[in-house]
Each structure stands twice: as structure tokens, then as C-alpha cells.
């Protein structure tokens, strides 16, 4: 392969359209002054065309960035929702695992319950037998008590017979004594009868004692049996309990099969949720990737819009009376007017230069809300304050009305403007034009559009860059003290030859509208305060 084409044809010079800026124009009959004027006109036309192209390009880039940001926000919302669903599915999966385990345990417990019920039925059968045997023993005890009572009766009869026998023996002994020798044999018989009567009496007492002891032993058993009777029929209760256990056993057997089916269904759901969880994780990863790409696209679109600012910097030395040049003049006049108002209150001695350049921002809440009645109706503002919050400084009350008049006059003189305002280096605007100081309604959508004063907008990158134009350093987007800015190497002193720097940006406002702003520095007694910012709708301006 050859590094360069080879041709045998002679080189041919092609004429350039317009001016060849790479060579000196040939001298001839043409007047150099006329040629220079013609060149200047051509360059002016070219610069004006570049201005128009850059304005259109930056507006398109901002719209693309806003649209892509909206898509990115929506995708991010979908990603968040999907992540929430994934967490819920994972929780369901975990719950299904628990349900499957519970189903298995339930089926197993039903089986165990049936076995235990069977054992309980066997135990109750033995209890029934024991209760029935207790009933039989109770009957025996009753008969034994009756027999003991009869024995006691017989013992009484025997005792009575023994007593009479003793009396007969005594009478026989008396009669034998009377008979003398003739009654000796009869005396022997009487003595034997007396001994027999004494033995009978002794045996009778022993029988009575044994019967009494037996009765005493039977009394606790009889009382226990009576107590059992008082609590109901034990046999009937035992039979009823046995029947209940039998029914429980049948129910346990009936529950075993459904429990097994529940366990099987839970296992199937567990598998399905496992598959769903895998698919959901894949979806989350895919949406996360789309979210990252959308964010990158939004950032790249914003970078394209911001790159137009470099072109404006290149064109700044060339005055072509373009729309941007004329807008820059309006912004510089506004900057001088803002600086004049601030210098006036400093020169009056009512506030120091340090208080203006490096103020303390106090949030307006509670009783201090009433201080803003001089600007708009605050009757609907809660004591907790404004949303978004509003702040005040030590010099606000001195400049609110004069600055508002400056902004209103600038807007009236330039009807194509929709914004004319000034903010300090921390993007704090003490006041706006009257159109943006509407009464507070309590409706966030209305108040965000209609009342924009006394807010700190360091959360808006475009406005931070607008108000810090020309300081020479990229600073954190937060409230900074003047000492912090100087320590970072920022240039906060007015240039000796005058200020010509400007910054043109096109971006999406917090209201969603596309907005082009041009900002220039504002100085107070040679020290940087902030910037004058004018803004317009790029779609309604014919450049």
C-alpha cells in the first residue's frame, strides 16, 4: 500500500470562494482600504453567522440534555421501582421457603398427632377399664361394709348370750353351794360354764374391735368413692374422653393429606419464585445499565451545550453588532446600575463594604417572615418558613426597592428579556423584578414560578458559573466566604482596563423551561460582588 496517491496529471489550482485568509491579497489596481473594508464586512458576517449557529446549537444541546435528563430520571425511577419489586420478590421467595418448611412440618405434625392420638386412645381404654374396675371395687366395699355391720350385730348377740351365760353360771354356783356335797359335780359344771361365758365375752370384744378397725379403714376409701360420685360418673366421662380422642384421631388423619398438598404447592411456588427472582435480578441489571447510559447521554448533551461557551469566548474580541453583542451591552449597563445602587448604600454609611461583599445569610422563619410584607403578601407563609427557603442579609432592606426599580426598567427597555437580575458570588439574589415577587400562595408550583427572591441557588450549576464568571477558578457549588475564594486563588478585583468578560449559557431552569442567560461581573468600589444576569427564550429570538 502506498502512503500517498501517485498521479501523472499536473497540479491544478482551484479558486477559493471568498477570502483566502492564509495568504496576503495580491496587490493590484484594487484599493487596499476597500479590500480591508470588504474583508471586515465578510468577517463580521461570518462572526454573526457563527453567533447564530452557536445560539441554535447551544439551545438544541440544552433541549437534548433536558429531554435526556427526563428520560434518565424516568429510567432511574423505573430502576428504583424494579429494585423494590426485586426486594419484594426476594422476600416472597424467603416467605415461600418458610411456607414450604411450615407445610412439611405441618404434614409431619399431623402424622405425629395421629400416632399420639392412637396411643392416647389406648391409654384411655385402659383408664376406662380401671374406672370400671373401680366401680366393681366400690360395690365390693359396700358389700363388705354391710357384712361388717352384720358381724357387729352378731357380736352383740353373742355378747348378750355370754352375759346371760355368766349369770346362769353364777346362779348355778350359788345353787351348788346350797346343795353341799350333793352339788359338787354341779359346781364343776357351773365353773366350766362361767369360763366359757368369759371366753365368749373376750372373743366378742375382740371381734367388735376388729370390726370397728375395719370400719375405720373403710371410711377413707368410702369417702374417696363418694367424692368421685360427687364429680360425676367417672365411667361415662372416661367413655366420652375416649370418643373425643377417637374423633381427634380421625381429624388428624383427614388433615394429613391437605397438609401434604399444601407442602407440595408451597414447594412449587418456591421454585417459581426462585425463577422469577432470577429474571427480576436480570431486569434490574439491564435497567441499571440503561440508567447509566441515559445519565452519560444527559451529561454528554450538557457538555455539547456548554462547549458553545468556548466559541463565545473566541468571538468576544470581534464586535459585529450581533444579537449577543447587543445583549452584552445591556448586561454591562445592568451591571453598572447594580454596582451603583450597592455603592450608594455603602457611601451613605448605613452599611459597610465588607457587609455587602461578605454577608451572613440568615434563613427567614418565625416572626422575621413579617419583614417581607414590604415586598409581598406573607399571610399564607407558615411560621416554619418558606419552601424552598429564603434568606436575608444585613443590607437587603436598603437595596430591595432600588434594585427592583433597576430590574423593572431594564425589562421595560428590552421587551425580549424575561430576566434581568443580580446575584452575588454565592448566587444569592436579594430581590428580583416585581413580576417575580408575587404574593405567597402556599401552592408550591405557583410560588416556585412567581416568587424567586432571596434564594440561594448554588444547586444550579449554570447559575453558579454565571455569577462566578471571570474569577479564574472552579469552586465548590456551595456558599463560600470571601477568604475561602481568595485562598483558592480567585481574582476578585476589577481589571484596570475595564471589564469586558461575559458568559453565555443555555440550560433548563428548575421550572423546566429552556433558558439562555448572559452574565457579566458586578463590582462595588473595585471589588467583585457577583454578576448581572439577563435571560431570554432562545426559541423566540431571531438572531
C-alpha positions as CSV (number, residue, x, y, z in Angstrom):
1,X,0.0,0.0,0.0
2,X,1.3,3.5,-1.0
3,X,1.5,6.3,1.6
4,X,0.2,8.9,-0.9
5,X,-1.5,8.8,-4.2
6,X,0.6,8.9,-7.4
7,X,-0.6,10.8,-10.4
8,X,0.9,11.9,-13.6
9,X,-1.6,14.8,-14.0
10,X,-0.2,18.3,-13.4
11,X,-1.3,20.1,-10.3
12,X,-4.3,22.4,-10.8
13,X,-5.1,25.4,-8.6
14,X,-8.8,25.8,-7.6
15,X,-10.1,29.2,-6.8
16,X,-11.3,29.8,-3.2
17,X,-14.8,31.0,-2.5
18,X,-14.5,34.4,-0.7
19,X,-11.4,35.4,1.1
20,X,-8.2,33.3,1.4
21,X,-7.1,34.1,4.9
22,X,-3.9,32.0,4.5
23,X,-2.2,34.4,2.2
24,X,-1.8,38.1,1.6
25,X,-4.1,39.5,-1.0
26,X,-2.3,40.3,-4.3
27,X,-1.6,43.9,-4.9
28,X,-3.0,45.5,-8.0
29,X,-5.4,48.1,-9.0
30,X,-7.7,47.4,-6.0
31,X,-7.6,49.9,-3.2
32,X,-6.2,48.1,0.0
33,X,-8.6,50.1,2.1
34,X,-11.6,48.9,0.1
35,X,-10.2,45.4,0.3
36,X,-9.8,45.7,4.1
37,X,-13.4,47.0,4.4
38,X,-14.7,44.2,2.3
39,X,-12.7,41.7,4.4
40,X,-14.0,43.3,7.7
41,X,-17.6,43.0,6.3
42,X,-17.1,39.4,5.4
43,X,-15.5,38.6,8.8
44,X,-18.4,40.4,10.5
45,X,-20.9,38.4,8.5
46,X,-19.0,35.2,9.4
47,X,-18.9,36.0,13.1
48,X,-22.6,36.9,13.1
49,X,-23.4,33.6,11.4
50,X,-21.3,31.8,14.0
51,X,-23.2,33.6,16.7
52,X,-26.5,32.4,15.2
53,X,-25.2,28.9,14.8
54,X,-23.8,28.7,18.3
55,X,-27.0,30.0,19.8
56,X,-29.0,27.4,17.9
57,X,-26.5,24.7,18.7
58,X,-26.5,25.5,22.4
59,X,-30.3,25.7,22.6
60,X,-30.6,22.3,20.9
61,X,-28.0,20.9,23.2
62,X,-29.8,22.2,26.2
63,X,-33.1,20.8,25.0
64,X,-31.4,17.4,24.3
65,X,-29.9,17.5,27.7
66,X,-33.2,18.3,29.3
67,X,-35.0,15.5,27.4
68,X,-32.3,13.0,28.1
69,X,-32.3,14.0,31.8
70,X,-36.1,13.4,31.8
71,X,-35.5,10.0,30.3
72,X,-32.7,9.3,32.7
73,X,-34.9,10.4,35.6
74,X,-37.8,8.2,34.4
75,X,-35.4,5.2,33.9
76,X,-33.9,5.8,37.3
77,X,-37.4,5.8,38.8
78,X,-38.2,2.5,36.9
79,X,-34.9,1.1,38.2
80,X,-35.8,2.1,41.8
81,X,-39.3,0.5,41.3
82,X,-37.8,-2.7,39.9
83,X,-35.3,-2.9,42.7
84,X,-38.2,-2.5,45.1
85,X,-40.1,-5.3,43.3
86,X,-36.9,-7.4,43.3
87,X,-36.7,-7.0,47.1
88,X,-40.4,-7.9,47.4
89,X,-39.9,-11.0,45.2
90,X,-36.9,-12.0,47.3
91,X,-39.0,-11.5,50.4
92,X,-41.8,-13.7,48.8
93,X,-39.1,-16.3,47.9
94,X,-38.0,-16.3,51.5
95,X,-41.6,-16.4,52.7
96,X,-42.3,-19.3,50.3
97,X,-39.3,-21.2,51.8
98,X,-40.8,-20.7,55.2
99,X,-44.2,-21.7,53.9
100,X,-42.8,-24.9,52.3
101,X,-40.9,-25.7,55.5
102,X,-44.1,-25.0,57.5
103,X,-46.1,-27.2,55.2
104,X,-43.7,-30.1,55.6
105,X,-43.7,-29.5,59.4
106,X,-47.5,-29.4,59.4
107,X,-47.8,-32.6,57.5
108,X,-45.3,-34.3,59.8
109,X,-47.0,-32.9,62.8
110,X,-50.4,-34.2,61.6
111,X,-48.8,-37.7,61.2
112,X,-47.3,-37.4,64.7
113,X,-50.6,-36.2,66.1
114,X,-52.4,-39.2,64.6
115,X,-49.9,-41.5,66.2
116,X,-50.1,-39.7,69.5
117,X,-53.9,-39.8,69.4
118,X,-53.8,-43.6,68.7
119,X,-51.6,-44.0,71.8
120,X,-53.9,-41.7,73.8
121,X,-56.9,-43.8,72.8
122,X,-55.1,-46.9,74.0
123,X,-54.3,-45.2,77.3
124,X,-57.9,-44.1,77.7
125,X,-59.1,-47.6,77.1
126,X,-57.0,-48.7,80.0
127,X,-58.3,-45.8,82.0
128,X,-61.9,-46.9,81.2
129,X,-61.1,-50.4,82.3
130,X,-59.6,-49.1,85.5
131,X,-62.6,-46.8,86.1
132,X,-65.0,-49.8,85.5
133,X,-62.9,-51.9,87.9
134,X,-63.1,-49.1,90.4
135,X,-66.8,-49.3,90.1
136,X,-66.8,-53.0,90.8
137,X,-64.5,-52.5,93.8
138,X,-66.8,-49.9,95.1
139,X,-69.6,-52.4,95.1
140,X,-67.5,-55.0,96.9
141,X,-66.6,-52.4,99.5
142,X,-70.3,-51.6,100.0
143,X,-71.0,-55.3,100.5
144,X,-68.0,-55.7,102.8
145,X,-69.3,-52.8,104.9
146,X,-72.8,-54.4,105.1
147,X,-71.2,-57.7,106.1
148,X,-69.2,-56.0,108.8
149,X,-72.3,-54.4,110.1
150,X,-73.9,-57.9,110.3
151,X,-70.9,-59.2,112.1
152,X,-71.2,-56.4,114.5
153,X,-74.8,-57.3,115.1
154,X,-73.9,-61.0,115.6
155,X,-71.2,-59.9,118.0
156,X,-73.8,-58.1,120.1
157,X,-76.0,-61.1,120.1
158,X,-73.0,-63.3,121.2
159,X,-72.1,-60.8,123.9
160,X,-75.7,-60.8,125.2
161,X,-75.6,-64.7,125.2
162,X,-72.3,-64.6,127.1
163,X,-73.7,-62.2,129.6
164,X,-76.7,-64.4,130.3
165,X,-74.4,-67.5,130.4
166,X,-72.3,-65.8,133.0
167,X,-75.4,-65.0,135.0
168,X,-76.6,-68.7,134.7
169,X,-73.1,-69.8,135.8
170,X,-73.3,-67.6,138.9
171,X,-76.8,-68.9,139.8
172,X,-75.6,-72.5,139.3
173,X,-72.7,-71.9,141.6
174,X,-75.0,-70.5,144.3
175,X,-77.3,-73.5,144.0
176,X,-74.4,-75.9,144.1
177,X,-73.2,-74.2,147.3
178,X,-76.6,-74.8,148.9
179,X,-76.7,-78.4,147.9
180,X,-73.4,-79.1,149.7
181,X,-71.7,-82.3,148.8
182,X,-74.6,-83.2,146.5
183,X,-73.9,-80.2,144.4
184,X,-70.2,-80.6,144.0
185,X,-70.4,-82.1,140.5
186,X,-72.9,-79.3,139.5
187,X,-70.4,-76.7,140.8
188,X,-67.7,-78.1,138.4
189,X,-70.2,-77.7,135.5
190,X,-71.1,-74.2,136.7
191,X,-67.4,-73.3,136.8
192,X,-66.9,-74.5,133.2
193,X,-69.9,-72.7,132.0
194,X,-68.6,-69.5,133.7
195,X,-65.2,-69.9,132.0
196,X,-66.9,-70.5,128.6
197,X,-69.0,-67.4,129.1
198,X,-65.9,-65.3,130.0
199,X,-64.1,-66.6,126.9
200,X,-67.1,-65.8,124.8
201,X,-67.2,-62.3,126.2
202,X,-63.5,-61.8,125.4
203,X,-63.8,-63.1,121.9
204,X,-66.8,-60.9,121.3
205,X,-64.8,-57.8,122.4
206,X,-62.0,-58.8,120.0
207,X,-64.5,-59.3,117.2
208,X,-66.0,-55.9,118.0
209,X,-62.6,-54.3,118.0
210,X,-61.6,-55.8,114.6
211,X,-65.0,-54.8,113.1
212,X,-64.5,-51.2,114.4
213,X,-61.0,-51.1,113.0
214,X,-62.1,-52.4,109.6
215,X,-64.9,-49.9,109.5
216,X,-62.3,-47.1,110.3
217,X,-60.1,-48.3,107.4
218,X,-63.0,-48.5,105.0
219,X,-64.2,-44.9,105.8
220,X,-61.4,-43.0,103.7
221,X,-62.0,-45.3,100.8
222,X,-65.7,-44.8,101.1
223,X,-65.2,-41.0,101.3
224,X,-63.0,-41.1,98.1
225,X,-65.6,-43.1,96.3
226,X,-68.3,-40.6,97.4
227,X,-66.1,-37.7,96.2
228,X,-65.8,-39.4,92.8
229,X,-69.6,-39.8,92.7
230,X,-69.9,-36.0,93.5
231,X,-67.8,-35.1,90.4
232,X,-69.9,-37.2,88.1
233,X,-69.9,-40.6,86.6
234,X,-66.2,-41.4,86.0
235,X,-67.1,-44.3,83.7
236,X,-69.2,-42.1,81.5
237,X,-66.6,-39.3,81.5
238,X,-63.9,-41.8,80.5
239,X,-66.0,-43.2,77.7
240,X,-66.7,-39.6,76.5
241,X,-63.0,-38.8,76.6
242,X,-62.2,-41.9,74.6
243,X,-64.8,-40.9,72.0
244,X,-63.3,-37.4,71.8
245,X,-59.8,-38.8,71.2
246,X,-61.1,-41.1,68.5
247,X,-62.6,-38.1,66.7
248,X,-59.4,-36.1,67.1
249,X,-57.6,-39.0,65.5
250,X,-59.9,-39.1,62.5
251,X,-59.5,-35.3,62.1
252,X,-55.7,-35.6,62.2
253,X,-55.8,-38.3,59.5
254,X,-58.1,-36.1,57.4
255,X,-55.7,-33.1,57.9
256,X,-52.6,-35.0,56.9
257,X,-53.5,-35.2,53.2
258,X,-54.3,-31.4,52.8
259,X,-51.1,-30.5,54.7
260,X,-49.1,-32.7,52.3
261,X,-50.8,-30.9,49.3
262,X,-50.0,-27.5,50.9
263,X,-46.4,-28.5,51.3
264,X,-46.2,-29.6,47.7
265,X,-47.9,-26.4,46.4
266,X,-45.5,-24.3,48.6
267,X,-42.6,-26.2,47.1
268,X,-43.9,-25.4,43.5
269,X,-44.3,-21.7,44.4
270,X,-40.8,-21.7,45.9
271,X,-39.4,-22.9,42.6
272,X,-41.5,-20.4,40.6
273,X,-40.4,-17.5,42.8
274,X,-36.8,-18.6,42.5
275,X,-37.1,-18.4,38.7
276,X,-38.9,-15.0,39.0
277,X,-36.2,-13.7,41.3
278,X,-33.6,-14.6,38.8
279,X,-35.5,-12.9,36.0
280,X,-36.1,-9.9,38.2
281,X,-32.4,-9.5,39.0
282,X,-31.6,-9.7,35.3
283,X,-34.2,-7.0,34.6
284,X,-32.7,-4.8,37.4
285,X,-29.2,-5.2,36.0
286,X,-30.5,-4.3,32.5
287,X,-32.4,-1.2,33.6
288,X,-29.4,-0.2,35.7
289,X,-27.2,-0.3,32.6
290,X,-29.8,1.7,30.7
291,X,-29.9,4.2,33.6
292,X,-26.1,4.6,33.4
293,X,-26.2,5.1,29.7
294,X,-29.0,7.7,29.9
295,X,-27.1,9.6,32.6
296,X,-24.0,9.6,30.4
297,X,-26.0,10.7,27.4
298,X,-27.5,13.6,29.5
299,X,-24.1,14.6,30.7
300,X,-22.7,14.5,27.1
301,X,-25.6,16.5,25.8
302,X,-24.9,19.1,28.5
303,X,-21.2,19.1,27.6
304,X,-22.2,19.8,24.0
305,X,-24.3,22.7,25.1
306,X,-21.5,24.0,27.3
307,X,-18.9,23.7,24.6
308,X,-20.6,26.6,22.8
309,X,-19.3,28.9,25.6
310,X,-15.8,28.3,24.3
311,X,-16.9,29.6,20.9
312,X,-18.4,32.7,22.5
313,X,-15.0,33.4,24.2
314,X,-13.3,33.2,20.8
315,X,-15.7,35.6,19.3
316,X,-15.6,38.1,22.2
317,X,-12.9,40.3,20.6
318,X,-14.9,40.8,17.5
319,X,-17.7,43.4,17.6
320,X,-20.2,42.6,14.8
321,X,-23.4,44.2,16.3
322,X,-24.8,40.7,16.6
323,X,-27.6,39.9,18.9
324,X,-25.2,38.5,21.5
325,X,-23.1,41.7,21.2
326,X,-26.1,43.9,21.8
327,X,-27.3,41.7,24.7
328,X,-23.8,42.0,26.2
329,X,-24.1,45.8,26.2
330,X,-27.5,45.5,28.0
331,X,-25.9,43.3,30.6
332,X,-23.0,45.6,31.2
333,X,-25.3,48.6,31.7
334,X,-27.3,46.5,34.2
335,X,-24.1,45.6,36.0
336,X,-23.1,49.3,36.3
337,X,-26.6,50.1,37.6
338,X,-26.5,47.3,40.2
339,X,-23.0,48.4,41.3
340,X,-24.2,52.0,41.6
341,X,-27.1,51.0,43.9
342,X,-24.7,49.0,46.2
343,X,-22.0,51.7,46.2
344,X,-24.7,54.2,47.2
345,X,-25.7,52.4,50.4
346,X,-22.1,51.8,51.3
347,X,-21.2,55.5,50.7
348,X,-24.2,56.5,52.9
349,X,-22.6,54.8,55.8
350,X,-25.6,52.7,56.6
351,X,-23.7,49.5,55.8
352,X,-20.0,48.7,55.3
353,X,-18.4,47.4,52.1
354,X,-17.5,44.2,54.0
355,X,-21.1,43.6,54.8
356,X,-22.1,43.8,51.2
357,X,-19.2,41.7,49.8
358,X,-19.1,39.0,52.5
359,X,-22.6,38.9,54.1
360,X,-24.1,36.5,56.6
361,X,-27.2,34.7,55.2
362,X,-30.0,34.2,57.8
363,X,-33.0,32.0,57.0
364,X,-36.3,33.8,57.2
365,X,-38.6,32.0,59.7
366,X,-40.9,32.8,62.5
367,X,-41.5,36.5,63.3
368,X,-39.0,37.6,60.7
369,X,-41.3,36.5,58.0
370,X,-43.4,39.7,58.6
371,X,-40.4,41.8,57.5
372,X,-41.1,40.8,53.9
373,X,-44.6,42.4,54.0
374,X,-43.0,45.4,52.3
375,X,-42.4,43.3,49.2
376,X,-45.4,40.8,49.0
377,X,-48.2,39.3,51.0
378,X,-46.9,36.8,53.5
379,X,-50.1,35.9,55.3
380,X,-50.0,32.3,53.9
381,X,-46.5,31.6,54.9
382,X,-46.2,29.1,57.8
383,X,-44.0,30.0,60.8
384,X,-41.6,27.3,59.8
385,X,-40.6,29.4,56.8
386,X,-40.6,29.2,53.0
387,X,-40.2,26.2,50.8
388,X,-37.7,26.5,49.2
389,X,-36.1,28.5,52.0
390,X,-35.5,32.3,51.8
391,X,-32.6,34.2,53.4
392,X,-31.7,37.8,54.2
393,X,-28.6,39.8,54.8
394,X,-27.7,42.9,56.7
395,X,-28.2,45.2,53.6
396,X,-31.3,43.7,51.9
397,X,-33.7,46.3,53.3
398,X,-31.6,49.1,51.9
399,X,-31.4,47.8,48.3
400,X,-34.6,45.9,47.7
401,X,-36.6,48.7,46.3
402,X,-33.8,50.5,44.3
403,X,-32.7,47.2,42.7
404,X,-36.3,46.2,41.9
405,X,-36.7,49.5,40.1
406,X,-33.5,48.9,38.1
407,X,-34.7,45.4,37.0
408,X,-38.1,46.7,36.1
409,X,-36.6,49.5,34.0
410,X,-34.3,47.1,32.2
411,X,-37.1,44.7,31.3
412,X,-39.3,47.5,30.1
413,X,-36.5,48.9,27.8
414,X,-35.7,45.4,26.4
415,X,-39.0,43.5,25.9
416,X,-37.2,40.5,24.5
417,X,-35.8,39.8,28.0
418,X,-37.6,37.6,30.5
419,X,-35.0,38.0,33.2
420,X,-32.9,40.9,34.5
421,X,-31.3,40.4,37.9
422,X,-28.2,40.5,40.0
423,X,-26.8,37.8,42.3
424,X,-23.7,37.7,44.5
425,X,-20.9,35.2,44.2
426,X,-22.9,32.7,46.2
427,X,-25.9,33.0,43.8
428,X,-27.9,35.0,46.3
429,X,-30.4,37.4,44.8
430,X,-31.7,39.9,47.3
431,X,-34.6,40.8,45.0
432,X,-36.0,40.4,41.5
433,X,-38.3,42.4,39.3
434,X,-41.7,42.9,40.6
435,X,-43.1,40.2,38.3
436,X,-41.1,37.6,40.3
437,X,-42.1,39.0,43.7
438,X,-45.7,37.7,43.6
439,X,-47.7,37.2,46.8
440,X,-47.1,33.9,48.5
441,X,-49.9,31.5,47.8
442,X,-48.8,28.3,49.6
443,X,-49.1,26.4,46.2
444,X,-45.5,25.2,45.5
445,X,-46.0,25.1,41.8
446,X,-47.2,28.8,41.7
447,X,-44.7,30.1,44.3
448,X,-41.7,28.4,42.5
449,X,-42.5,30.4,39.4
450,X,-44.0,33.6,40.9
451,X,-41.7,34.3,43.8
452,X,-38.0,33.8,43.3
453,X,-36.4,36.4,45.5
454,X,-34.0,35.8,48.4
455,X,-33.0,32.3,47.5
456,X,-29.5,30.8,47.4
457,X,-29.2,28.8,44.1
458,X,-25.9,27.1,44.5
459,X,-27.6,23.8,43.5
460,X,-27.9,25.2,39.9
461,X,-24.6,24.6,38.1
462,X,-25.4,27.0,35.3
463,X,-26.2,29.9,37.7
464,X,-23.2,29.2,39.8
465,X,-21.0,29.6,36.7
466,X,-22.9,32.6,35.6
467,X,-22.4,34.5,38.8
468,X,-18.8,33.5,39.2
469,X,-17.8,34.3,35.6
470,X,-14.2,35.5,35.3
471,X,-13.0,34.7,38.8
472,X,-10.4,32.3,37.3
473,X,-11.2,29.2,39.4
474,X,-13.7,26.4,39.6
475,X,-15.1,26.4,43.1
476,X,-17.4,24.0,45.0
477,X,-21.1,24.7,44.4
478,X,-21.8,25.9,47.9
479,X,-21.8,29.1,50.0
480,X,-18.2,30.3,50.4
481,X,-16.7,33.1,52.3
482,X,-14.6,35.7,50.5
483,X,-11.5,34.5,52.4
484,X,-12.1,31.0,51.0
485,X,-12.4,32.3,47.5
486,X,-9.2,34.3,47.8
487,X,-7.4,31.4,49.3
488,X,-8.4,29.4,46.2
489,X,-6.7,31.9,44.0
490,X,-9.8,33.7,42.7
491,X,-9.5,37.1,41.0
492,X,-11.9,39.4,42.9
493,X,-10.5,42.8,41.9
494,X,-11.8,44.8,38.9
495,X,-9.4,44.9,35.9
496,X,-7.6,48.1,35.4
497,X,-8.6,48.4,31.7
498,X,-12.3,47.8,32.4
499,X,-14.4,44.7,32.4
500,X,-15.3,43.0,29.1
501,X,-15.8,39.4,30.2
502,X,-19.1,37.7,29.7
503,X,-20.6,34.2,29.8
504,X,-23.4,32.9,27.6
505,X,-25.2,29.7,28.6
506,X,-28.3,27.8,27.6
507,X,-29.8,25.5,30.1
508,X,-33.0,24.1,31.5
509,X,-34.4,26.1,34.5
510,X,-35.9,24.4,37.6
511,X,-39.3,25.3,36.1
512,X,-38.5,23.0,33.1
513,X,-38.1,25.9,30.5
514,X,-35.1,26.3,28.2
515,X,-33.3,29.5,29.0
516,X,-30.4,31.4,27.6
517,X,-28.5,33.7,30.1
518,X,-25.7,36.2,29.6
519,X,-23.8,37.2,32.7
520,X,-21.2,39.9,33.3
521,X,-19.3,40.7,36.5
522,X,-20.6,43.3,39.0
523,X,-18.1,45.4,41.1
524,X,-18.6,47.5,44.2
525,X,-15.8,50.1,44.6
526,X,-13.5,47.9,42.5
527,X,-14.3,44.7,44.4
528,X,-16.2,41.8,42.9
529,X,-19.7,41.4,44.3
530,X,-21.3,39.0,41.8
531,X,-22.9,39.2,38.4
532,X,-25.6,40.9,36.4
533,X,-27.6,38.2,34.6
534,X,-30.1,38.7,31.7
535,X,-32.0,35.9,30.2
536,X,-34.3,35.2,27.2
537,X,-36.1,32.4,25.5
538,X,-33.8,31.1,22.7
539,X,-36.8,29.9,20.6
540,X,-38.4,33.4,20.4
541,X,-35.3,35.4,19.5
542,X,-34.4,35.9,15.8
543,X,-30.6,36.4,15.7
